[in-house]
Amino acid sequence: MSKRTADDPELQSALKSGARPQKALVDGEEMEFEDEFEDEFDSDEEIMEAGVDGRPDEEREAEEREGAMDVDQDTFMIGRNKLNNGEILAPDLSTYEMLHNLESTWPCLSLDIIKDNLGDERKSYPATVYAVAGTQAARGRERENQLLVMKLSGLSRMDRGQEDDSDDDDDDTDDEENADPILETKIIPTGSCTNRVRAHQVPAASGTNSTTLTAAMTESGQVLIHNISAELASFDTPGMATNSQHAQPLGTVRSHGKTEGYAVDWSPVIAEGKLLTGDINGRIFTTTIGEGGQVTTDKEPFTGHKGTVEELQWSPVERSVFASAGNDGTVRIWDLRSKSRKSMLNVPISSTDVNVLSWSRQNAHLLASGADDGQWAVWDLRQWKPNSSKGSLDPTPVASFDFHKEQITSVEWHPTDDSIVSVAAGDNTLSLWDLAVELDDDESRNTAGVRDVPPQLLFVHYMDQVKEAHWHPQIPGCIMATGGSGFGVFKTISV
């Protein structure tokens, strides 16, 4: 981010032009060069000592350094530095390939991106994104809460002005790429705040379209499962309307009673749909979607966390293995086949709440975590071997960062690059990291002279009250995030 101030003084650069008096040889004879400064200096030695503007170099350079510090004494770090009166933050637009902000009626705590049929590895503009989000209406107006099924189109790339030369024949293409963004929504009433929402696509059978399911963990304790295929189809089918029947849940998980929860995840390897949900009493239930959309929830929960289950993540390769994180500072590994319904491993990783997890789809042995103290870390699950009969251990992370000074609210591995991670935090920032950057002892704490900025940090994006962010699986480098000010869709030049 760049800090915009009023009446910034301009730096005066030192004079670096002007030829030095020197002797030249012509046809073997020594010729004298007329020196316009000869009245001021008696010799070359004096010229070198005085510097280019008549003062000693040390004096001049000291003055330049002092002047530079008056303009930008320190790099402005969101969450650490405060703006002065009359100052505002403005993004450096040259660092974005795409940047859009869109508002909704109510803020949303959670969203998920829905895979579409527009193709993979898309790099053309304007871009289109389909997503689902759950609202957080004001107290006393809970009945107005909704699921928002969204289509965001006309997402143009940044206007580079005259940066790229183009022919007149490309004018129409340029107009399309610079179109204004459009947000279309279909509303499904929920009557309760959505703490977490996740989408899952059931592959299409022969001759049919895929089915898109959503699971919304609500403040009331119910988990609402909807089939939003009709809502998505209506965006691109002229004249198609959805009715109240489409707004009815496919099924409702009531096993949590009136106990709210925050943890929801669909299995990425069970095509028909298998769901995990966790609540603030430490209970984890599994729900299976059967033939014809029948919803069945196991009666017996998995238990072990001493408090809230903050996050759940299925293994990207195992059908029966999942991980959980809790406000007891632990991460636990579970197996559905366990008759005891207890965790296989109990790993204390933080002295504060562990808020979020992300299990790498590229390297199934890597798990990322984010905690309430602002620290996020990467763990090698191959090192998680119990050293006692209780299955408890105290491992060391592969990498750990305390750059953020507020709670981590979201962490996610890049869907195709096994070293890139996005992290959102309560300091109103969303950071991008590249773990492939090797850690050097001399650089491990500082980058480009800025204290406490590790070299693995690629980018810091400002977003007010950012809660959750996801990489788009089909638009490389594109991120969609939700926060107190609405939705943000952006792509940086860094990833």
Sequence and secondary structure as in RCSB ss.txt:
>XXXX:A:sequence
MSKRTADDPELQSALKSGARPQKALVDGEEMEFEDEFEDEFDSDEEIMEAGVDGRPDEEREAEEREGAMDVDQDT
FMIGRNKLNNGEILAPDLSTYEMLHNLESTWPCLSLDIIKDNLGDERKSYPATVYAVAGTQAARGRERENQLLVM
KLSGLSRMDRGQEDDSDDDDDDTDDEENADPILETKIIPTGSCTNRVRAHQVPAASGTNSTTLTAAMTESGQVLI
HNISAELASFDTPGMATNSQHAQPLGTVRSHGKTEGYAVDWSPVIAEGKLLTGDINGRIFTTTIGEGGQVTTDKE
PFTGHKGTVEELQWSPVERSVFASAGNDGTVRIWDLRSKSRKSMLNVPISSTDVNVLSWSRQNAHLLASGADDGQ
WAVWDLRQWKPNSSKGSLDPTPVASFDFHKEQITSVEWHPTDDSIVSVAAGDNTLSLWDLAVELDDDESRNTAGV
RDVPPQLLFVHYMDQVKEAHWHPQIPGCIMATGGSGFGVFKTISV
>XXXX:A:secstr
 EEE TT          S     EEETTEEE    TTTTT SSHHHHHHH TTSS HHHHHHHHHHHHHHH SS 
  BTTB   TT EEE  GGGEEEEEEE  SS EEEEEEE  SS SS   SSEEEEEEEEE   TT GGG EEEEE
EEEEE     TTSS   GGGHHHHHHHT   EEEEEEEE SS EEEEEEEEE   TTS  EEEEEEEETTS EEE
EE HHHHHHHSSTT    TTTTS SEEE TTTT  EEEEEE SS TT EEEEEETTS EEEEEE GGG EEE SS
 B   SS EEEEEE SS SSEEEEEETTSEEEEEETT TT   SEEEE  SS EEEEEE SS TTEEEEEETTS 
EEEEEGGG    STT B     SEEE   SS EEEEEE SS TTEEEEEETTTEEEEEETTS   TTTSSEETTE
ET  TTEEEEEE TT  EEEE SSSTTEEEEEETTEEEEEEES  
